[in-house]
Each structure stands twice: as C-alpha cells, then as structure tokens.
Amino acid sequence: MTERKNPTPEFLQERKWRIFGIMMVAWSMVLLDVAIVNIAIPELQEDLSTDVATVTWVINAYNIVFAVLLVSMGRLADQFGRKRFFIIGLTVFTIGSGLCAAAWSVEWLMFFRVVQGVGAGILAPLGFASPGEMSMASWATGAARTTGPRARRTPSWRSSSGRSDI
C-alpha cells in the first residue's frame, strides 16, 4: 500500500477558490438530487405505470444510502485521500445519474438511485472536511438551505390566499 501524501498548505491556499468552486458544484448536484424526484412524481407514475408508494421508494433509495454512507466515507477519505474519494464519488454519482436517465422500469430506477446515492454519500462529506476557508462551503450550503425557501414568495397551487405554502 502506498503512503498517502497530503498537499501542502501553500498548495491549498493558492488554489482555494478553485477547490471551493468545484466542491460547490458537486455539492449542489448531490443536494439537488435529494429532492428533485419530488417534482417528477406525477410523470414517473404515468411513464413507469406505477403508484405513489412505489415512486416514494425511488426517493427513499437515494436518501437512505446517502445518509448511511456520510460518516464512514468521510472517515475513509481522511484515511486514504480526499482527492481520490472525490474522483470516485463524482464518477459513481455521474454514472448513477446517467443510468437513472436511461431507466426502463421503476425497479431499475430504484436500483440506479441507490448507485447515485452511493456516489453522493462519498462526495458530500468531503466538503465538510476541506481545510481552512473551505469550511465556508458548509456555511454557504447552510445559508442556501435556510434562506432559499423563505426567498420564494410566489403563489402556490396549494394556497388559495396567494401566500407561499412555506
């Protein structure tokens, strides 16, 4: 086994914004996929000839695998190298996304969402573990999650008063 070599602080400092940008793009993909299927539930029901209970497992397949892998993948990335795990996670996530787009049945879509969840579970903890100013990524993500829903002030189809349903 080869010894893992960490980049020098100077190397990281020189490239901090590039690293930050790449991490934020990866994070936004991972976090978007947590809830994106909710929007497509009616289309999935119709296109895949299934019911809501089955479609919810498409959502749950991703979320459960993603949640289970967060802590362990962060620890393994610390042990064996964050860059290596980032590349592996991004590759698995991208392959899973492509397979989801090509899914021919709801069962296969669930399986491919598991693959996508594995990639997300590998990717997500890496941003929290990034050195120095990279912890700003956790702040930015938290800010987007808490203020994003409140910023939306358009009428909802669920609301007859014209107020947002959030």
FENZIGI-V671774 format. One line per field, one symbol per residue. ss: DSSP state (~ for helix, > for strand, _ for the rest). phi: phi as a letter, one per 40 degrees, with the letter a starting at -180 (. if undefined). burial: + if it has 24 or more other C-alpha atoms within 12 Angstrom, else -. Layout:
ss: ???
phi: ???
burial: ???
//
This chain:
ss: ________~~~~~~_~~~~~~~~~~~~~~~~~~~~~~~~_~~~~~~~____~~~~~~~~~~~~~~~~~~~~~~~~~~~~~_~~~~~~~~~~~~~~~~~~~~____~~~~~~~~~~~~~~~~~~~~~~~___~~~~~~~~~~~~~~~~~~~~_______________
phi: .cccbcccdcdcccbdcccdccccccccccccccbccdccdcccdccbfabcccccccccdccccdcccdcccccccccbhccdcccccccccccccccccccbacccccccccdccccccccdcccccccfcccccccccccccccdccccbccbccbccgcccc
burial: ------------------++-+++-+++++++++--+---+--+----------+++++++++++++-++--++-+++--+++-++-+++-+++-++--+-----+--+++++++++++++++++++++++--+--++--+-------------------------
//
